[in-house]
Amino acid sequence: MRQTVAVAVHRLRAGGVPVVALGGLRQCRRVADQAGLGAKARRDNLNGALEAVARAPLAGRRVVLVDDVVTTGASLAEAARALREAGADVAAAATVAATPLRRGW
């Protein structure tokens, strides 16, 4: 995923957009494997699992979340929560791929 972020940052800068990549999150507790979990179970599994740890202050920064695949959105929601808690303005999320939702999730 770092390569995806690097390419996006390079292209945005080439277009005149002043952006930087921040590795702003880390896992602060263990979580179960998400495979096979439905949407609610994924949300419960990830609730409170991330914290903001960027080298630069996040307060007042506009950020775009980057994830490789979105399934139910639980990972993106948890990342947004942690970044907002640190004072960041989460403007959007960008993903490379999305999985189709299964019925019953």
C-alpha positions as CSV (number, residue, x, y, z in Angstrom):
1,M,0.0,0.0,0.0
2,R,2.9,2.4,0.6
3,Q,3.7,2.2,-3.1
4,T,0.1,3.2,-3.9
5,V,0.3,6.2,-1.6
6,A,3.7,7.2,-3.1
7,V,2.3,7.1,-6.6
8,A,-0.7,9.2,-5.6
9,V,1.5,11.8,-3.8
10,H,3.8,12.0,-6.8
11,R,0.9,12.6,-9.2
12,L,-0.8,15.1,-7.0
13,R,2.5,17.1,-6.5
14,A,3.1,17.0,-10.3
15,G,-0.3,18.6,-10.7
16,G,0.5,21.4,-8.2
17,V,-1.3,20.0,-5.2
18,P,0.9,20.4,-2.0
19,V,0.5,17.0,-0.3
20,V,2.5,14.9,2.0
21,A,2.2,11.3,3.0
22,L,1.9,10.6,6.7
23,G,1.9,7.2,8.3
24,G,-0.4,8.4,10.9
25,L,-2.0,5.3,12.4
26,R,-1.0,2.3,14.4
27,Q,-2.8,-0.7,15.9
28,C,-3.0,-0.2,19.7
29,R,-4.6,-3.6,20.5
30,R,-4.9,-7.0,18.9
31,V,-7.8,-7.7,16.6
32,A,-9.3,-11.0,15.3
33,D,-8.8,-12.0,11.6
34,Q,-11.6,-10.1,9.7
35,A,-12.1,-13.0,7.1
36,G,-15.6,-14.3,7.4
37,L,-16.9,-11.6,9.7
38,G,-20.0,-9.7,8.8
39,A,-20.2,-5.9,8.9
40,K,-21.3,-5.6,12.5
41,A,-18.7,-8.1,13.7
42,R,-16.0,-6.2,11.8
43,R,-17.0,-2.9,13.4
44,D,-17.0,-4.5,16.8
45,N,-13.6,-6.2,16.2
46,L,-12.0,-2.9,15.1
47,N,-13.7,-0.5,17.6
48,G,-10.9,1.4,19.4
49,A,-8.1,-0.7,17.7
50,L,-6.3,2.2,16.0
51,E,-4.6,5.3,17.3
52,A,-3.0,8.3,15.6
53,V,0.8,8.5,15.8
54,A,1.9,10.8,13.0
55,R,5.3,12.5,13.3
56,A,3.7,15.8,12.4
57,P,0.7,17.2,14.4
58,L,-2.6,16.2,12.9
59,A,-4.7,18.9,14.5
60,G,-6.2,21.1,11.8
61,R,-4.8,19.0,8.9
62,R,-7.1,17.8,6.1
63,V,-6.4,14.2,5.4
64,V,-7.4,11.5,2.8
65,L,-7.4,8.0,4.1
66,V,-5.9,5.4,1.7
67,D,-6.7,1.7,1.9
68,D,-6.1,-1.2,-0.4
69,V,-9.5,-2.8,-0.3
70,V,-12.8,-1.8,1.2
71,T,-15.1,-4.6,2.2
72,T,-17.6,-3.2,4.7
73,G,-15.9,0.1,5.5
74,A,-15.1,-0.9,9.1
75,S,-11.4,-0.3,8.7
76,L,-11.9,3.1,7.1
77,A,-14.4,4.1,9.8
78,E,-12.0,3.2,12.6
79,A,-9.1,5.0,10.9
80,A,-11.3,8.1,10.5
81,R,-12.3,7.9,14.2
82,A,-8.7,7.8,15.3
83,L,-7.6,10.6,13.1
84,R,-10.6,12.8,14.0
85,E,-9.8,12.1,17.7
86,A,-6.3,13.5,17.0
87,G,-7.9,16.7,15.5
88,A,-7.6,15.8,11.8
89,D,-10.2,16.8,9.3
90,V,-10.9,13.6,7.3
91,A,-11.9,14.9,3.9
92,A,-12.2,11.6,1.9
93,A,-11.1,8.0,1.5
94,A,-9.4,6.5,-1.5
95,T,-9.2,2.8,-2.2
96,V,-7.8,0.6,-4.9
97,A,-10.6,-2.0,-4.9
98,A,-13.9,-2.8,-3.3
99,T,-15.5,-6.2,-2.7
100,P,-19.1,-6.9,-3.4
101,L,-21.3,-7.0,-0.3
102,R,-22.6,-10.4,0.6
103,R,-26.3,-10.8,1.5
104,G,-26.9,-11.2,5.2
105,W,-24.0,-8.9,6.2
